[in-house]
Amino acid sequence: MWPFVSFVAGFVSGWATRSISDTPHGVGVELLEVAIKTKTHVEKWAAAEYERLADMTAEAQSRVNQSPSRAGKPRKSSKAAAK
């Protein structure tokens, strides 16, 4: 008797789960939608970081070009500043 009851319980719960959930096609479409949204978000983030890096590089280059006289001079050490 128990095998029959467990089979019926499993069959009913599986049927209920299948009717509540979406079709396999719908699940696939939702997964693709999430993947496309993630790709778009990562592309926007990468573009912003690339622009930030380009700005930092340009600022560093302009600082190097503005002060060519400092390029050959050694910096003072922290020991000399402490005296």
C-alpha positions as CSV (number, residue, x, y, z in Angstrom):
1,M,0.0,0.0,0.0
2,W,2.8,2.5,0.9
3,P,4.5,2.2,-2.5
4,F,1.2,3.1,-4.2
5,V,0.6,6.0,-1.8
6,S,4.1,7.4,-2.3
7,F,3.8,7.0,-6.1
8,V,0.5,8.9,-6.1
9,A,1.9,11.6,-3.8
10,G,5.0,12.0,-6.1
11,F,2.8,12.0,-9.2
12,V,0.5,14.7,-7.8
13,S,3.3,16.9,-6.5
14,G,5.2,16.6,-9.8
15,W,2.0,17.5,-11.7
16,A,1.4,20.5,-9.5
17,T,4.9,21.7,-9.8
18,R,4.9,21.4,-13.6
19,S,1.6,23.3,-13.9
20,I,2.8,26.1,-11.6
21,S,6.2,26.5,-13.3
22,D,6.7,27.9,-16.8
23,T,7.4,25.7,-19.9
24,P,11.0,24.8,-20.6
25,H,10.9,27.2,-23.6
26,G,9.9,30.0,-21.2
27,V,12.6,29.2,-18.8
28,G,15.2,29.2,-21.6
29,V,13.9,32.6,-22.8
30,E,14.1,34.0,-19.2
31,L,17.7,32.7,-18.8
32,L,18.7,34.3,-22.1
33,E,17.1,37.6,-21.0
34,V,19.1,37.6,-17.8
35,A,22.3,36.8,-19.7
36,I,21.7,39.7,-22.1
37,K,20.9,42.1,-19.3
38,T,24.1,41.0,-17.5
39,K,26.1,41.4,-20.6
40,T,24.8,45.0,-21.2
41,H,25.5,45.9,-17.6
42,V,29.1,44.6,-17.8
43,E,29.7,46.4,-21.0
44,K,28.5,49.7,-19.5
45,W,30.7,49.2,-16.4
46,A,33.7,48.3,-18.6
47,A,33.2,51.4,-20.7
48,A,33.0,53.7,-17.7
49,E,36.1,52.1,-16.2
50,Y,37.9,52.5,-19.6
51,E,37.0,56.2,-19.7
52,R,38.2,56.7,-16.1
53,L,41.5,55.0,-16.9
54,A,41.9,57.2,-20.1
55,D,41.2,60.3,-18.0
56,M,43.8,59.3,-15.4
57,T,46.3,58.6,-18.1
58,A,45.7,61.9,-19.8
59,E,46.0,63.8,-16.5
60,A,49.3,62.0,-15.7
61,Q,50.6,62.8,-19.2
62,S,49.7,66.5,-18.8
63,R,51.5,66.7,-15.5
64,V,54.6,65.1,-17.0
65,N,54.5,67.6,-19.9
66,Q,53.9,70.6,-17.6
67,S,57.0,70.1,-15.4
68,P,60.0,68.9,-17.5
69,S,62.5,70.5,-15.1
70,R,61.5,68.2,-12.2
71,A,62.2,65.1,-14.3
72,G,66.0,65.1,-13.7
73,K,66.0,66.2,-10.1
74,P,66.0,63.5,-7.4
75,R,63.3,63.8,-4.7
76,K,64.2,64.6,-1.1
77,S,64.2,61.5,1.1
78,S,62.0,61.4,4.2
79,K,65.1,61.3,6.4
80,A,66.2,64.7,5.1
81,A,62.7,66.1,5.7
82,A,62.7,64.8,9.3
83,K,65.9,66.8,10.2
